[in-house]
Amino acid sequence: MALKPLADRIVIKVIEDTEQTSGGIFIPDSAKEKPQKGEVVAVGEGKTNDKGEKEPLGVNVGDIILYAKYAGTDVKMDGVEYKILSVKDALAVLV
């Protein structure tokens, strides 16, 4: 089953950074902040403006983005964590 976002929404695969201190101690998930980086795996068609035209989203499949801290809805499929969010919650594309 695949996720196809509607309108101006995007689906991202959450990228979790493994955090390790300089002394070699791994920080457990419960002590880390939630990740705010992900890879875009699907994009919607775009929002329709007043003229009936689709507005471009500004992100493409494969882009690595930073997103707002509390944005989107978490979805887990086949053991992989995804997040569905509005494109306005995407803050930047990493280049």
Buried (B, 14 or more C-beta within 10 A) or exposed (E): EEEEBEBBBBBBBBEEEEEEEEEEEEEEEEEEEEBBBBBBBBBBBBBEEEEEEEBEBBBEEEBBBBBEEEBBEEEEEEEEBBBBBBBEBBEEEEE
